[in-house]
């Protein structure tokens, strides 16, 4: 079956290249457009990926500088301040996936969808590593009749370089969000200053100093579980694998407490671990979302709407995909 090219804006960046190759590995025949500000770099990257072409993307132009070139979906791997990519996708009636906005930046994205709710599927993919925390958290929450508390600790290894675009995202979010969205006693509030300091335990039990962070996970998990207390903390430090003398990795520690289906108190801890760092998890999430919204997974594409990743990607599909590249889901002792 022929498919219109998928446009990857930021596809020539570090995470973008990883994602493009992840999509190519799953779908050898789907054409890709590697989009970037620098045409030469985009074309150089495209030349290394079968059935791909490089294009210059102009986020100041209504047509993104692409004219009437056919596009089957838009995947944005960098921050699009103008939302030109959303308007472009809506005008073409094709799905749009973006992964770079923070909680405090969600307004313009939502407003663009509200203005044209029936135009296309718009995915707010800025959950941590595009669903790598929310999807397994919601699966673990199925073991509870009532969820009282969810704590997520994300650990990036200090040796990992995610590329200029991702580093710019972290810098931007740190500047515009000195406070982090959190939920306590059923109410949302913003943690700042000393209240933003936190600690969690890595996979090997080592305490890690962290800072409050607010990806879309906070909003999604609150609505999906009703948990009155939800916090997300981020740390950059030595990962457990490197303390064992191995290569760096990335860790997502998930802790849920509440009441089990037997009416008894229950507390569980799990960890998502990937030995190659955050990029394979990000790429897997973007690839799965792209498959789902375009129907490349063989099912009818979702109706126009506004979605979080966990509403489109089921746990079994997600876990099978991350396992293909070495990702693991570990059961941890409750500390």
Secondary structure as UniProt FT lines:
FT   STRAND          6..9
FT   TURN            10..12
FT   HELIX           14..26
FT   TURN            28..29
FT   STRAND          32..36
FT   HELIX           39..47
FT   TURN            50..51
FT   STRAND          52..56
FT   TURN            59..60
FT   TURN            62..65
FT   TURN            67..68
FT   STRAND          73..76
FT   TURN            81..82
FT   HELIX           84..92
FT   STRAND          95..98
FT   HELIX           103..105
FT   HELIX           106..115
FT   TURN            116..118
FT   STRAND          121..124
FT   TURN            128..133
FT   HELIX           134..141
FT   TURN            142..143
FT   STRAND          144..157
FT   TURN            158..159
FT   HELIX           164..176
FT   STRAND          180..184
FT   TURN            185..186
FT   STRAND          187..191
FT   HELIX           193..196
FT   STRAND          197..201
FT   TURN            203..204
FT   STRAND          207..212
FT   HELIX           217..225
FT   STRAND          229..237
FT   HELIX           240..243
FT   TURN            244..245
FT   STRAND          250..260
FT   TURN            261..262
FT   STRAND          265..274
FT   TURN            275..276
FT   HELIX           278..294
FT   TURN            295..297
FT   STRAND          305..308
FT   HELIX           309..311
FT   HELIX           315..324
FT   TURN            325..326
FT   STRAND          328..332
//
